[in-house]
Amino acid sequence: MTMGSGGMRVEAGSLGSIPFALPEATDESLTGLRRAFYIAGARSTISSLWTVPLQESTHLIQDFTEIWLGPNHGQNRYAAFHVAQLNALQRARSKNSGHPFWWGGFTYLGDTNDTTQIQ
């Protein structure tokens, strides 16, 4: 599936900044956003279950992108996400108790066996 006139293909979408503290943000709205990404052709989404502090969110998404698409890439999306979460856990343990609040709020939805590599 392609999007727009340039034929851009969406490989992954990130929904890490959903403000769940707002009354209008519901489970249904997150499901609707994930579905919108899916309909647009995204093969996977990463989203947060709660509002994760910006620094931690940024680190996780940057790690994920670097592991998946960086010069030494070779991981599929799910493996890259898993390694990014482990990196986030290590950062949390070095700063504080390693409580899941700091690293465990993100979920991956998509094909875990995907072996597509970005050229």
Protein Blocks (a to p, Z undefined) as FASTA:
>chain_A
ZZdjkopacfbdcdfkbcfkbmklcfklmmmmmmmmmmnopabdcddfbdcdfklmmmmm
mmmmmmmmmmkgciafklmmmmmmmmmmmmmmmmmnopaklmmmpcceddfkbcbdcZZ
